[in-house]
Amino acid sequence: MCKVGYFDNALEETCSSQRERIHLLEHQLAAANEKLKMADLSASKTRTEYEEQKRIVCELQDRLANTELQVIEGEKLRKKLHNTILGTFEYSVECGPCCLMIMLEQKLLSFLILHQLKL
């Protein structure tokens, strides 16, 4: 009977030790799961911020492209207006300053109307 009592005590100690070990492992698992959850939230937030920044970059690139087109169109219009004024000036040198001003005003108005610009 002595051996049975010894084995019972040893078995009890082993079970108690295993229970403590299981409890410790459960606690470690819960902590690891919490860290994983926080990492997932952080990754999700980072991904969301990245997507928002990517959207903003695309929007700004589109706006830049549109602005560059407007600059090119504006430069073309400026050249046309310049050529129109030069042509008017060459034609009206014979007429005098008043004639030149009237012709410039007419050319400018027709140019603005043609290109639908506002004064």
C-alpha positions as CSV (number, residue, x, y, z in Angstrom):
1,M,0.0,0.0,0.0
2,C,2.9,2.3,0.6
3,K,3.9,2.1,-3.1
4,V,0.3,3.0,-4.1
5,G,0.3,6.1,-1.9
6,Y,3.7,7.1,-3.3
7,F,2.4,6.8,-6.9
8,D,-0.8,8.6,-6.0
9,N,1.2,11.5,-4.6
10,A,3.5,11.5,-7.6
11,L,0.5,11.4,-10.0
12,E,-1.1,14.2,-8.1
13,E,2.1,16.3,-8.3
14,T,2.4,15.5,-12.0
15,C,-1.3,16.5,-12.6
16,S,-0.9,19.7,-10.6
17,S,2.3,20.6,-12.4
18,Q,0.6,19.9,-15.8
19,R,-2.4,22.0,-14.7
20,E,-0.1,24.9,-13.9
21,R,1.7,24.4,-17.2
22,I,-1.6,24.3,-19.1
23,H,-2.8,27.5,-17.3
24,L,0.5,29.2,-18.1
25,L,0.3,28.1,-21.8
26,E,-3.4,29.3,-22.0
27,H,-2.3,32.7,-20.6
28,Q,0.6,32.9,-23.1
29,L,-1.8,31.9,-25.9
30,A,-4.3,34.6,-24.9
31,A,-1.5,37.2,-24.8
32,A,-0.2,36.1,-28.2
33,N,-3.7,36.2,-29.7
34,E,-4.2,39.7,-28.3
35,K,-0.8,40.8,-29.9
36,L,-1.9,39.2,-33.2
37,K,-5.3,41.1,-33.0
38,M,-3.4,44.4,-32.4
39,A,-1.0,43.7,-35.3
40,D,-4.0,42.9,-37.6
41,L,-5.7,46.2,-36.6
42,S,-2.4,48.1,-37.2
43,A,-1.9,46.4,-40.6
44,S,-5.5,47.2,-41.5
45,K,-5.1,50.8,-40.5
46,T,-1.8,51.1,-42.4
47,R,-3.4,49.5,-45.5
48,T,-6.4,51.9,-45.3
49,E,-4.0,54.9,-45.0
50,Y,-2.0,53.6,-47.9
51,E,-5.0,53.2,-50.1
52,E,-6.2,56.7,-49.2
53,Q,-2.8,58.2,-50.0
54,K,-2.7,56.2,-53.2
55,R,-6.1,57.6,-54.2
56,I,-5.0,61.2,-53.4
57,V,-1.8,60.7,-55.4
58,C,-3.9,59.5,-58.4
59,E,-6.3,62.4,-58.0
60,L,-3.4,64.9,-57.9
61,Q,-1.7,63.3,-60.9
62,D,-5.0,63.7,-62.8
63,R,-5.3,67.3,-61.8
64,L,-1.7,67.9,-62.7
65,A,-2.2,66.4,-66.2
66,N,-5.4,68.5,-66.7
67,T,-3.5,71.6,-65.6
68,E,-0.6,70.9,-67.9
69,L,-3.1,70.5,-70.8
70,Q,-4.7,73.9,-69.8
71,V,-1.2,75.5,-69.8
72,I,-0.5,74.1,-73.3
73,E,-3.9,75.3,-74.6
74,G,-3.3,78.7,-73.0
75,E,0.1,78.9,-74.7
76,K,-1.5,78.1,-78.0
77,L,-4.1,80.8,-77.5
78,R,-1.5,83.3,-76.4
79,K,0.5,82.6,-79.6
80,K,-2.7,83.0,-81.7
81,L,-3.5,86.3,-80.0
82,H,0.0,87.5,-80.5
83,N,-0.1,86.7,-84.2
84,T,-3.5,88.3,-84.5
85,I,-2.2,91.5,-82.8
86,L,0.9,91.5,-85.0
87,G,-1.2,91.1,-88.1
88,T,-3.5,93.9,-87.1
89,F,-0.5,96.1,-86.2
90,E,1.2,95.6,-89.6
91,Y,-2.1,96.3,-91.4
92,S,-3.0,99.4,-89.4
93,V,0.4,101.2,-89.4
94,E,-0.9,103.1,-92.4
95,C,-4.1,104.1,-90.6
96,G,-2.7,105.7,-87.4
97,P,-3.0,105.1,-83.6
98,C,-6.8,105.5,-83.4
99,C,-7.4,103.1,-86.2
100,L,-4.9,100.7,-84.6
101,M,-6.7,100.8,-81.2
102,I,-10.1,100.2,-82.8
103,M,-8.8,97.3,-84.9
104,L,-7.1,95.8,-81.8
105,E,-10.3,96.0,-79.8
106,Q,-12.2,94.3,-82.6
107,K,-9.7,91.6,-83.1
108,L,-9.5,91.0,-79.3
109,L,-13.2,90.8,-79.0
110,S,-13.6,88.4,-81.9
111,F,-10.7,86.3,-80.5
112,L,-12.3,86.1,-77.1
113,I,-15.7,85.2,-78.6
114,L,-14.1,82.6,-80.8
115,H,-12.3,81.0,-77.9
116,Q,-15.2,81.6,-75.5
117,L,-13.1,83.5,-73.0
118,K,-14.5,85.9,-70.5
119,L,-13.2,89.5,-70.0
